[in-house]
């Protein structure tokens, strides 16, 4: 009975710690501004099925897509064996499904072993692509330190988990009473010559290493970019369904314009004198919509967005990947502030300025190439436009060319520096028909 009790304690601790951290992440996400994203449910389910489950955007880069699908399918299906291991741990049995499934069980585990070989191969390829012959998109300055270590750690952890799983099966392949499966039978000579006691001990060590590794991996995910394994599904479900270049009106500005257009409106009628005025745009993470904060936690740091960004390619500071990483880092800092103080206490920092510079925000061309390239439909442009709205509408920190354009629109109704009456002056003496009666 000692083994099941120990297993239940480890499982309860692992799941409890994971749930606690996920709860904090959920709280951090909903520090953002309200946003309605529950419409058109059929289209949202279809998007999630196509992008998150079907990996449709991963395969636009065939090599990475192929090996990522190997890991993804292996991760999903091999978890069926993990389910059996958990039930074995709770009940004290061994191979609980084996007598229930008969010969099909051997086929199933053999299939899982083939997938396991694919996972190991994919991890080795990805480690090579990141460290031996790194791709250009893995060399960004934002990928130094922890992000680089994190990317390698997750691949090494997966290799350890797969090795423990194969170690367990290979040990069993040398036990006459247990028998082996497709790949473990081929690798059985690795443990050949071991005594029955040593084989049993090896199998138990690998079994415990695998399941404890699973719970450790589960608790590592929320601290890693690989939390996208879970968040990719809600993130694609709540993704923007409108065209990527379509921007929404700010309700606060829209309300002011409506009051200005109505001569009978009382602008103070619905105003709470004690309420904090709504901010135009975003200065800090709490000013962003909650979906942008979900995007930040869902970022895979793959760099596809930055690799297609025209501003980045021309040498400007902007990196859409860094924007998402900075947003997540700032949000984590805000969350720790709340954990320490019970509520957020102003720390003198903000997303704009301390994490993302004004130069980065202004460099964005809003072409949405980064949005199109993202495998999980993250939208860095929505964050940058909110930061720019704050720069223009509250901080009044815009390039001189923008200020000139704003003044022209205000005075002339157009971006050009001449009155509306002269707008068709370019057509004079060109013998073209115009709508100008004086032409």
C-alpha positions in Angstrom: 0.0 0.0 0.0 3.0 2.3 0.4 3.5 2.8 -3.3 -0.1 4.0 -4.1 -0.1 6.3 -1.1 3.2 7.9 -2.2 1.9 8.2 -5.7 -1.3 9.9 -4.6 0.7 12.4 -2.5 3.0 13.2 -5.4 0.1 13.5 -7.9 -1.9 15.7 -5.6 1.0 18.0 -4.9 1.9 18.2 -8.7 -1.7 18.9 -9.8 -2.3 21.3 -6.9 0.8 23.4 -7.6 -0.1 23.5 -11.3 -3.7 24.6 -10.6 -2.4 27.4 -8.2 -0.1 28.8 -10.9 -2.7 28.5 -13.6 -5.1 30.4 -11.3 -2.6 33.3 -11.0 -2.1 33.4 -14.8 -5.8 33.5 -15.3 -6.0 36.4 -12.8 -3.2 38.2 -14.6 -4.9 37.8 -18.0 -8.2 39.3 -16.7 -6.4 42.3 -15.4 -6.9 43.5 -19.0 -9.8 45.5 -20.3 -13.1 43.8 -21.2 -13.5 42.5 -24.7 -16.4 40.6 -26.2 -15.1 37.6 -28.1 -17.9 35.0 -27.7 -19.8 35.7 -31.0 -19.8 33.4 -34.0 -19.1 30.3 -32.0 -19.3 27.9 -35.1 -16.5 29.9 -36.8 -14.5 30.0 -33.6 -14.7 26.2 -33.1 -13.7 25.7 -36.8 -10.7 28.1 -36.4 -9.5 26.3 -33.2 -9.9 22.9 -34.9 -8.0 24.0 -38.0 -5.2 26.0 -36.4 -4.6 24.5 -32.9 -5.6 20.9 -33.5 -4.9 20.7 -37.2 -1.6 22.6 -37.1 -2.5 24.3 -40.3 -0.2 27.3 -39.9 2.8 25.2 -38.8 3.1 23.4 -42.1 3.6 26.6 -44.0 7.3 25.9 -43.2 7.4 22.2 -44.1 10.5 21.0 -42.1 9.5 22.7 -38.9 5.9 21.7 -39.5 6.7 18.0 -40.0 8.8 17.6 -36.9 6.4 19.7 -34.8 3.5 17.5 -35.8 5.6 14.5 -34.8 6.0 15.9 -31.3 2.4 17.1 -31.1 0.8 13.8 -32.2 3.2 11.9 -30.0 2.5 14.1 -27.0 -1.3 13.7 -27.4 -1.4 10.0 -28.1 1.3 8.9 -25.7 -0.7 10.6 -22.9 -3.1 7.6 -23.3 -0.3 5.5 -21.9 0.3 8.1 -19.2 -3.4 7.7 -18.2 -2.8 4.0 -17.7 0.3 4.8 -15.6 -1.7 7.1 -13.4 -4.4 4.5 -12.9 -1.7 1.9 -12.1 -0.2 4.3 -9.6 -3.5 4.9 -7.8 -4.6 1.3 -7.8 -1.3 -0.4 -7.3 -1.7 -2.5 -10.4 0.6 -2.9 -13.4 -0.5 -2.5 -17.0 -4.2 -2.1 -16.0 -5.4 -2.0 -19.6 -3.5 -5.1 -20.8 -6.0 -7.8 -19.7 -8.9 -5.6 -20.9 -7.6 -5.0 -24.4 -5.8 -8.3 -25.1 -3.8 -8.4 -28.3 -4.9 -4.9 -29.3 -2.9 -3.6 -26.3 0.4 -4.9 -27.8 -0.5 -3.1 -31.1 -1.4 0.1 -29.2 1.8 0.3 -27.1 3.9 -0.7 -30.2 2.3 2.3 -32.0 3.1 4.6 -29.1 6.7 3.4 -29.2 7.0 4.3 -32.9 5.6 7.7 -32.0 8.1 7.9 -29.2 10.9 7.4 -31.7 9.5 10.2 -33.8 9.4 12.5 -30.7 13.0 11.7 -29.9 14.1 12.3 -33.5 12.2 15.7 -33.6 13.8 16.8 -30.4 17.2 16.1 -31.7 16.5 18.0 -34.9 15.2 21.0 -33.0 18.2 21.0 -30.7 20.4 20.9 -33.8 18.5 23.8 -35.4 18.8 25.9 -32.3 22.4 25.2 -31.2 24.5 23.7 -33.9 23.2 25.3 -37.0 20.8 27.9 -35.7 18.3 29.6 -38.0 18.4 33.3 -38.3 15.1 33.7 -36.3 16.7 31.9 -33.3 19.5 34.5 -33.0 17.5 37.5 -31.9 18.8 39.6 -28.9 15.6 38.8 -27.0 16.5 35.1 -27.1 19.5 35.3 -24.8 19.6 34.1 -21.2 16.4 32.4 -19.9 14.5 32.2 -23.3 17.4 30.3 -24.9 17.8 28.0 -21.8 14.0 27.4 -21.7 13.9 26.4 -25.4 16.7 23.8 -24.8 15.4 22.6 -21.4 12.0 21.7 -22.8 13.5 19.5 -25.5 15.9 17.9 -23.1 13.0 17.2 -20.7 11.1 15.5 -23.5 14.1 13.4 -24.3 14.4 12.3 -20.6 10.7 11.4 -20.5 10.8 9.4 -23.7 14.0 7.6 -22.5 12.4 6.7 -19.2 9.3 5.3 -21.1 11.5 3.2 -23.3 13.7 2.1 -20.4 10.6 0.8 -18.7 9.5 -1.1 -21.7 12.9 -2.5 -22.6 13.3 -3.8 -19.1 9.9 -5.6 -19.5 11.0 -7.0 -22.9 13.6 -9.0 -21.0 11.1 -10.4 -18.6 9.6 -13.7 -19.8 6.4 -13.1 -17.9 5.9 -9.6 -19.3 7.1 -9.6 -22.9 7.9 -6.5 -25.0 6.6 -4.4 -27.8 7.8 -3.5 -31.3 10.6 -1.0 -30.5 11.5 -2.3 -27.0 11.9 -5.8 -28.4 14.4 -4.5 -31.0 16.3 -2.7 -28.2 16.0 -5.5 -25.6 19.7 -6.5 -26.0 20.6 -3.2 -24.3 19.5 -4.7 -21.0 20.5 -8.3 -21.9 22.3 -10.3 -19.2 20.7 -8.4 -16.3 19.3 -10.5 -13.5 15.5 -10.6 -13.0 15.9 -8.5 -9.8 17.9 -5.9 -11.7 15.4 -5.8 -14.5 12.5 -5.3 -12.1 14.4 -2.5 -10.3 15.3 -0.8 -13.6 11.6 -1.0 -14.7 10.4 0.5 -11.4 13.0 3.3 -11.5 12.1 4.2 -15.1 8.4 4.0 -14.2 8.8 6.5 -11.3 11.1 8.7 -13.2 8.6 9.0 -16.1 5.6 9.8 -14.0 7.4 12.1 -11.6 8.9 13.8 -14.7 5.4 14.2 -16.1 4.2 16.1 -13.0 7.4 18.1 -12.9 6.9 18.9 -16.6 3.3 20.0 -15.9 4.5 22.5 -13.3 7.3 23.7 -15.5 4.9 24.6 -18.3 3.4 27.8 -16.8 6.9 29.2 -16.3 7.9 28.4 -19.9 7.0 29.5 -23.4 5.7 26.0 -23.8 2.6 26.9 -21.9 1.3 27.4 -25.5 0.7 23.6 -25.4 -2.4 24.4 -23.4 -3.1 28.0 -24.3 -3.0 27.5 -28.1 -6.5 26.2 -27.9 -8.3 29.0 -26.1 -6.1 31.6 -27.9 -7.2 30.4 -31.3 -10.8 30.1 -30.2 -10.9 33.8 -29.1 -8.8 35.0 -32.1 -10.0 38.0 -34.1 -12.3 36.8 -36.9 -12.5 40.2 -38.6 -9.9 41.0 -41.3 -6.5 41.6 -39.7 -6.2 45.2 -40.9 -9.6 46.2 -39.5 -9.3 48.4 -36.4 -12.0 49.1 -33.9 -13.2 52.5 -32.8 -12.4 53.5 -29.2 -15.7 53.7 -27.4 -14.4 56.6 -25.2 -13.6 58.7 -28.3 -16.8 57.6 -30.1 -18.9 58.8 -27.2 -17.2 62.2 -27.1 -17.8 62.7 -30.9 -21.5 61.7 -30.4 -21.9 64.3 -27.7 -20.2 66.9 -29.8 -22.6 66.1 -32.7 -25.7 66.4 -30.5 -26.4 70.0 -29.6 -28.9 69.0 -27.0 -26.6 66.5 -25.2 -25.4 67.2 -21.7 -21.8 66.0 -21.6 -21.8 65.8 -17.8 -25.1 64.0 -17.4 -23.7 60.5 -17.2 -20.3 61.4 -15.7 -19.3 60.3 -12.3 -17.1 63.1 -10.9 -15.2 60.6 -8.7 -14.5 58.1 -11.5 -11.0 57.9 -13.0 -11.1 59.1 -16.6 -10.7 56.4 -19.1 -7.3 56.2 -20.7 -6.9 56.6 -24.4 -4.8 53.7 -25.7 -2.5 51.7 -23.4 0.4 52.7 -21.3 0.7 49.6 -19.2 -0.6 46.0 -19.5 -3.7 46.7 -17.5 -4.8 49.1 -20.3 -4.7 46.4 -22.9 -7.7 44.1 -23.8 -7.5 40.8 -21.9 -7.1 39.0 -25.3 -3.7 40.7 -25.8 -2.6 39.4 -22.5 -3.7 35.9 -23.4 -1.7 36.3 -26.6 1.4 37.2 -24.5 1.1 34.0 -22.5 0.5 32.0 -25.7 3.6 33.1 -27.5 5.9 30.3 -28.6 8.9 32.6 -29.2 9.3 30.8 -32.6 10.2 34.1 -34.3 8.1 33.6 -37.4 6.6 37.0 -36.8 9.9 38.8 -36.5 11.3 37.0 -39.6 8.6 38.5 -41.8 8.4 41.9 -40.2 9.4 44.6 -42.8 10.4 47.0 -40.1 12.8 44.5 -38.5 14.2 43.4 -41.8 15.2 47.1 -42.5 17.2 47.3 -39.3 14.7 49.0 -37.0 14.4 48.0 -33.4 10.9 46.5 -33.7 10.6 42.7 -33.1 7.0 41.5 -32.8 8.3 38.5 -30.8 10.0 40.8 -28.3 6.7 42.8 -28.0 4.9 39.7 -26.9 7.8 38.6 -24.6 8.0 42.1 -23.0 4.2 42.1 -22.5 4.4 38.8 -20.7 7.3 39.8 -18.6 5.6 43.0 -17.5 2.4 41.1 -16.7 4.3 38.6 -14.6 5.9 41.6 -12.8 2.5 43.1 -12.1 1.2 39.7 -10.9 4.1 39.4 -8.4 3.3 42.9 -7.2 -0.3 41.9 -6.5 0.8 38.7 -4.8 3.1 40.7 -2.5 0.8 43.6 -1.7 -2.7 42.2 -2.1 -3.4 44.7 -4.8 -1.3 46.5 -7.4 0.9 49.2 -5.9 2.3 51.6 -8.5 6.0 50.6 -9.0 6.8 53.5 -11.2 7.1 51.3 -14.3 5.0 50.8 -17.4 5.0 48.6 -20.5 5.6 51.6 -22.7 9.0 53.1 -21.9 10.3 50.5 -19.5 9.8 47.4 -21.7 8.7 48.6 -25.2 10.2 51.8 -26.3 8.4 54.5 -28.2 10.8 53.9 -31.2 9.7 50.3 -31.3 6.0 51.1 -31.2 6.3 53.8 -33.9 8.3 51.5 -36.2 5.3 49.2 -36.9 3.8 49.6 -40.3 0.6 47.7 -39.3 1.0 45.5 -42.3 -0.1 42.5 -40.2 2.6 40.2 -41.6 3.4 39.0 -38.1 -0.3 38.2 -37.5 -0.4 36.1 -40.6 2.8 34.3 -39.8 1.9 33.3 -36.2 1.1 29.6 -35.8 -1.4 30.3 -33.0 -3.0 33.6 -34.3 -1.3 36.0 -31.9 -1.7 39.7 -32.8 1.3 41.9 -31.8 -0.2 44.8 -33.9 -3.1 45.2 -31.6 -0.7 45.9 -28.7 1.4 48.3 -30.7 -1.6 50.3 -32.0 -2.9 50.7 -28.4 0.6 52.0 -27.3 0.6 54.4 -30.2 -2.9 55.6 -29.4 -1.6 56.5 -25.9 1.5 58.2 -27.3 -0.6 60.3 -29.7 -3.8 61.0 -27.6 -2.4 61.3 -24.1 1.3 61.8 -24.1 1.4 63.9 -27.3 4.6 62.2 -28.2 4.5 61.7 -32.0 6.9 62.4 -34.8 6.8 65.9 -36.2 5.4 64.5 -39.5 2.5 63.0 -37.6 1.8 66.3 -35.7 1.7 68.1 -39.0 -0.7 65.6 -40.5 -3.0 65.8 -37.4 -3.1 69.6 -37.7 -3.9 69.4 -41.4 -6.8 67.0 -40.8 -8.1 69.2 -38.0 -7.9 72.4 -40.1 -8.3 71.2 -43.7 -10.2 67.9 -43.3 -7.3 66.1 -45.1 -3.7 65.2 -44.5 -2.4 67.8 -47.0 -1.4 71.3 -46.1 -3.8 73.3 -48.3 -7.5 74.2 -47.9 -10.3 72.1 -49.2 -11.2 74.7 -51.9 -7.8 74.1 -53.5 -7.9 70.3 -53.3 -8.4 69.9 -57.1 -5.9 72.5 -58.1 -3.6 69.8 -59.3 -6.1 69.2 -62.2 -5.8 72.8 -63.6 -4.8 73.0 -67.2 -4.7 69.1 -67.5 -8.0 69.0 -69.5 -9.6 66.4 -67.2 -13.1 66.5 -65.9 -13.6 67.3 -62.3 -16.4 67.8 -59.9 -15.2 71.3 -59.0 -17.6 73.9 -60.4 -14.9 76.5 -60.7 -12.6 74.2 -62.6 
